[in-house]
Amino acid sequence: MNTATTIPVIAIDGPTASGKGTVSARIAKQLGWHMLDSGAIYRIAAFAVLKAGINPEDHAHALELIRKIKIRFEDDRAFLDEQDVTQEIRQEHVGNLASRLAPNAELRAALLELQRDFKRAPGLVADGRDMGTVVFPDATLKIYLEADVEARARRRYQQLVIQGKQTKLEAVLADLQSRDARDMEREVAPLRPAEDAQRIDSSELSIDETVDRILSCWEAVKQ
């Protein structure tokens, strides 16, 4: 028997600022599992393109670069080759570029196996937009974590204020609406719930309440 097929995966998909990253990290910690932040992988790829001075619209050169880079994570740190880029990849302009690069089919294919390599014992919590539909279609549990865009905008706005960044709630809302449109309307691996995903609306839930709901779902399916 291929032991990789017996390793459980909890796939958590959802739109930007739905809380899936924080929730996934807490669940992985509670279960003692590995975690895949697929958004960070795309952000690292975007940062690599910016660092190299490549025009993001020059898909051929961007793809050539992305196929050569080495991405790894240690604890909560992200590395591009040997450079710690944990802080750099969380900048808004990097996230926007990652969203613009994500629809590229060849880029997604180049990063697919890298993501699947994160599936290691005792288990994996995978956070992203196509974890349950494309990357881990055989995941033991699939969650689609959603929240209305106004609630997500307020969360993102508060995060930015805490980080000392000046912005307006209206601008954050417009940015999220734009990202949602790109993610949901792209031809390749669009953001959508897997057919067998359990949908959770976190608009009125705290992080702890959301974590508890997902862990309850896990307890039910692992029986």
VODOLUM-754960 format. One record per residue (C-alpha): residue number from 1; residue in three letters; x, y, z. Coordinates in steps of 0.5 Angstrom, whole numbers, plus 2048, in hexadecimal, padded with zeros to 3 digits. Example, Ala and Ser with C-alpha at 12.3 -4.5 7.8 and 13.67 -1.06 7.14 Angstrom:
2
PT / n / res / px / py / pz
PT / 1 / ALA / 819 / 7F7 / 810
PT / 2 / SER / 81B / 7FE / 80E
//
This chain:
223
PT / n / res / px / py / pz
PT / 1 / MET / 800 / 800 / 800
PT / 2 / ASN / 802 / 807 / 7FE
PT / 3 / THR / 803 / 80A / 805
PT / 4 / ALA / 802 / 811 / 802
PT / 5 / THR / 7FB / 80F / 801
PT / 6 / THR / 7FA / 80E / 808
PT / 7 / ILE / 7FC / 815 / 80A
PT / 8 / PRO / 7F6 / 819 / 80C
PT / 9 / VAL / 7F5 / 820 / 809
PT / 10 / ILE / 7F0 / 825 / 80B
PT / 11 / ALA / 7F0 / 82A / 806
PT / 12 / ILE / 7ED / 831 / 807
PT / 13 / ASP / 7EB / 836 / 802
PT / 14 / GLY / 7E8 / 83C / 801
PT / 15 / PRO / 7E9 / 844 / 7FF
PT / 16 / THR / 7EE / 849 / 801
PT / 17 / ALA / 7ED / 84B / 809
PT / 18 / SER / 7E8 / 845 / 80A
PT / 19 / GLY / 7ED / 843 / 810
PT / 20 / LYS / 7EF / 83D / 80D
PT / 21 / GLY / 7F6 / 83E / 80E
PT / 22 / THR / 7F6 / 83F / 816
PT / 23 / VAL / 7F1 / 83A / 817
PT / 24 / SER / 7F5 / 835 / 813
PT / 25 / ALA / 7FB / 836 / 817
PT / 26 / ARG / 7F7 / 835 / 81D
PT / 27 / ILE / 7F4 / 82F / 81B
PT / 28 / ALA / 7FB / 82C / 819
PT / 29 / LYS / 7FE / 82E / 820
PT / 30 / GLN / 7F9 / 82B / 823
PT / 31 / LEU / 7F9 / 824 / 81F
PT / 32 / GLY / 801 / 824 / 81F
PT / 33 / TRP / 800 / 824 / 817
PT / 34 / HIS / 804 / 828 / 812
PT / 35 / MET / 801 / 82E / 80F
PT / 36 / LEU / 801 / 830 / 807
PT / 37 / ASP / 800 / 838 / 806
PT / 38 / SER / 7FF / 837 / 7FF
PT / 39 / GLY / 7FE / 83F / 7FE
PT / 40 / ALA / 805 / 840 / 801
PT / 41 / ILE / 808 / 83C / 7FB
PT / 42 / TYR / 805 / 840 / 7F6
PT / 43 / ARG / 807 / 846 / 7FA
PT / 44 / ILE / 80E / 844 / 7FA
PT / 45 / ALA / 80E / 843 / 7F3
PT / 46 / ALA / 80B / 84A / 7F2
PT / 47 / PHE / 810 / 84D / 7F6
PT / 48 / ALA / 816 / 849 / 7F2
PT / 49 / VAL / 813 / 84C / 7EC
PT / 50 / LEU / 813 / 853 / 7EF
PT / 51 / LYS / 81A / 852 / 7F2
PT / 52 / ALA / 81D / 850 / 7EB
PT / 53 / GLY / 81A / 856 / 7E7
PT / 54 / ILE / 816 / 852 / 7E3
PT / 55 / ASN / 810 / 855 / 7E0
PT / 56 / PRO / 80A / 851 / 7E2
PT / 57 / GLU / 806 / 851 / 7DC
PT / 58 / ASP / 80C / 84D / 7D9
PT / 59 / HIS / 80A / 846 / 7DA
PT / 60 / ALA / 80F / 842 / 7D7
PT / 61 / HIS / 815 / 846 / 7DB
PT / 62 / ALA / 811 / 846 / 7E1
PT / 63 / LEU / 80F / 83E / 7E1
PT / 64 / GLU / 817 / 83D / 7DF
PT / 65 / LEU / 819 / 840 / 7E6
PT / 66 / ILE / 813 / 83D / 7EA
PT / 67 / ARG / 815 / 836 / 7E7
PT / 68 / LYS / 81C / 837 / 7EA
PT / 69 / ILE / 81B / 83A / 7F1
PT / 70 / LYS / 81B / 836 / 7F7
PT / 71 / ILE / 816 / 837 / 7FC
PT / 72 / ARG / 816 / 834 / 804
PT / 73 / PHE / 813 / 836 / 80A
PT / 74 / GLU / 816 / 835 / 811
PT / 75 / ASP / 811 / 836 / 817
PT / 76 / ASP / 80D / 83C / 815
PT / 77 / ARG / 813 / 83F / 811
PT / 78 / ALA / 812 / 83F / 809
PT / 79 / PHE / 819 / 83F / 805
PT / 80 / LEU / 81A / 840 / 7FD
PT / 81 / ASP / 820 / 83C / 7FC
PT / 82 / GLU / 824 / 83E / 802
PT / 83 / GLN / 821 / 845 / 804
PT / 84 / ASP / 81C / 846 / 809
PT / 85 / VAL / 816 / 849 / 806
PT / 86 / THR / 811 / 848 / 80B
PT / 87 / GLN / 810 / 850 / 80C
PT / 88 / GLU / 811 / 852 / 804
PT / 89 / ILE / 80B / 84D / 802
PT / 90 / ARG / 806 / 850 / 806
PT / 91 / GLN / 806 / 857 / 803
PT / 92 / GLU / 800 / 858 / 7FF
PT / 93 / HIS / 803 / 85A / 7F8
PT / 94 / VAL / 806 / 853 / 7F9
PT / 95 / GLY / 7FF / 84F / 7FA
PT / 96 / ASN / 7FC / 853 / 7F5
PT / 97 / LEU / 801 / 851 / 7F0
PT / 98 / ALA / 801 / 84A / 7F2
PT / 99 / SER / 7F9 / 84A / 7F1
PT / 100 / ARG / 7FB / 84D / 7EA
PT / 101 / LEU / 800 / 847 / 7E9
PT / 102 / ALA / 7FB / 841 / 7EB
PT / 103 / PRO / 7F7 / 841 / 7E5
PT / 104 / ASN / 7FD / 83E / 7E1
PT / 105 / ALA / 7FC / 837 / 7E0
PT / 106 / GLU / 803 / 835 / 7DF
PT / 107 / LEU / 805 / 839 / 7E5
PT / 108 / ARG / 800 / 835 / 7E9
PT / 109 / ALA / 803 / 82F / 7E6
PT / 110 / ALA / 80A / 830 / 7E8
PT / 111 / LEU / 808 / 831 / 7EF
PT / 112 / LEU / 803 / 82C / 7F0
PT / 113 / GLU / 808 / 826 / 7F2
PT / 114 / LEU / 80B / 82B / 7F6
PT / 115 / GLN / 805 / 82B / 7FA
PT / 116 / ARG / 803 / 824 / 7FA
PT / 117 / ASP / 80A / 823 / 7FD
PT / 118 / PHE / 808 / 826 / 804
PT / 119 / LYS / 803 / 820 / 805
PT / 120 / ARG / 807 / 81C / 80A
PT / 121 / ALA / 805 / 818 / 810
PT / 122 / PRO / 802 / 819 / 815
PT / 123 / GLY / 7FE / 81D / 811
PT / 124 / LEU / 7FD / 824 / 80D
PT / 125 / VAL / 7F8 / 82A / 80E
PT / 126 / ALA / 7F8 / 82D / 807
PT / 127 / ASP / 7F6 / 835 / 806
PT / 128 / GLY / 7F5 / 838 / 7FF
PT / 129 / ARG / 7F0 / 839 / 7FA
PT / 130 / ASP / 7F0 / 832 / 7F6
PT / 131 / MET / 7F2 / 82D / 7FB
PT / 132 / GLY / 7EC / 829 / 7FB
PT / 133 / THR / 7EB / 82A / 7F4
PT / 134 / VAL / 7F1 / 829 / 7F1
PT / 135 / VAL / 7F7 / 828 / 7F5
PT / 136 / PHE / 7F4 / 823 / 7FA
PT / 137 / PRO / 7EE / 820 / 7F7
PT / 138 / ASP / 7EE / 81A / 7FB
PT / 139 / ALA / 7EF / 81E / 802
PT / 140 / THR / 7EC / 81B / 808
PT / 141 / LEU / 7E8 / 821 / 80A
PT / 142 / LYS / 7E6 / 827 / 805
PT / 143 / ILE / 7E4 / 82E / 808
PT / 144 / TYR / 7E2 / 834 / 804
PT / 145 / LEU / 7E3 / 83A / 809
PT / 146 / GLU / 7DF / 840 / 807
PT / 147 / ALA / 7DD / 847 / 80A
PT / 148 / ASP / 7D9 / 84C / 807
PT / 149 / VAL / 7DE / 851 / 803
PT / 150 / GLU / 7DC / 857 / 808
PT / 151 / ALA / 7DE / 853 / 80E
PT / 152 / ARG / 7E5 / 851 / 80B
PT / 153 / ALA / 7E6 / 858 / 809
PT / 154 / ARG / 7E6 / 85A / 810
PT / 155 / ARG / 7EA / 854 / 812
PT / 156 / ARG / 7F0 / 856 / 80D
PT / 157 / TYR / 7EF / 85E / 80F
PT / 158 / GLN / 7F0 / 85C / 816
PT / 159 / GLN / 7F6 / 858 / 815
PT / 160 / LEU / 7F9 / 85E / 810
PT / 161 / VAL / 7F8 / 863 / 816
PT / 162 / ILE / 7FB / 85E / 81B
PT / 163 / GLN / 801 / 85E / 816
PT / 164 / GLY / 802 / 865 / 816
PT / 165 / LYS / 7FF / 866 / 80F
PT / 166 / GLN / 7FB / 86C / 80C
PT / 167 / THR / 7F5 / 86A / 808
PT / 168 / LYS / 7EE / 86B / 808
PT / 169 / LEU / 7E8 / 866 / 809
PT / 170 / GLU / 7E5 / 867 / 802
PT / 171 / ALA / 7EC / 866 / 7FF
PT / 172 / VAL / 7ED / 85F / 802
PT / 173 / LEU / 7E6 / 85D / 800
PT / 174 / ALA / 7E7 / 85F / 7F9
PT / 175 / ASP / 7ED / 85B / 7F9
PT / 176 / LEU / 7EA / 855 / 7FC
PT / 177 / GLN / 7E4 / 855 / 7F7
PT / 178 / SER / 7E9 / 855 / 7F1
PT / 179 / ARG / 7ED / 84F / 7F4
PT / 180 / ASP / 7E7 / 84C / 7F5
PT / 181 / ALA / 7E5 / 84D / 7EE
PT / 182 / ARG / 7EC / 84B / 7EB
PT / 183 / ASP / 7EC / 844 / 7EF
PT / 184 / MET / 7E5 / 842 / 7EE
PT / 185 / GLU / 7E5 / 844 / 7E6
PT / 186 / ARG / 7EC / 841 / 7E4
PT / 187 / GLU / 7EB / 83B / 7DF
PT / 188 / VAL / 7F0 / 837 / 7E3
PT / 189 / ALA / 7EF / 834 / 7EA
PT / 190 / PRO / 7EA / 83A / 7EC
PT / 191 / LEU / 7E8 / 83B / 7F3
PT / 192 / ARG / 7E2 / 837 / 7F4
PT / 193 / PRO / 7DF / 832 / 7FA
PT / 194 / ALA / 7E1 / 82B / 7F8
PT / 195 / GLU / 7DB / 827 / 7F7
PT / 196 / ASP / 7DC / 823 / 7FD
PT / 197 / ALA / 7DE / 829 / 802
PT / 198 / GLN / 7DB / 82B / 808
PT / 199 / ARG / 7D9 / 832 / 808
PT / 200 / ILE / 7DB / 837 / 80E
PT / 201 / ASP / 7D9 / 83E / 80E
PT / 202 / SER / 7DD / 842 / 813
PT / 203 / SER / 7DA / 849 / 812
PT / 204 / GLU / 7D8 / 848 / 819
PT / 205 / LEU / 7DC / 843 / 81C
PT / 206 / SER / 7E3 / 844 / 820
PT / 207 / ILE / 7E9 / 841 / 81E
PT / 208 / ASP / 7E8 / 83C / 824
PT / 209 / GLU / 7E1 / 83B / 822
PT / 210 / THR / 7E3 / 839 / 81B
PT / 211 / VAL / 7E9 / 835 / 81D
PT / 212 / ASP / 7E4 / 831 / 822
PT / 213 / ARG / 7DF / 830 / 81C
PT / 214 / ILE / 7E4 / 82D / 817
PT / 215 / LEU / 7E7 / 828 / 81D
PT / 216 / SER / 7E0 / 826 / 81E
PT / 217 / CYS / 7E0 / 824 / 817
PT / 218 / TRP / 7E6 / 821 / 817
PT / 219 / GLU / 7E4 / 81D / 81D
PT / 220 / ALA / 7DE / 81B / 819
PT / 221 / VAL / 7E1 / 818 / 813
PT / 222 / LYS / 7E7 / 815 / 816
PT / 223 / GLN / 7E3 / 810 / 819
//
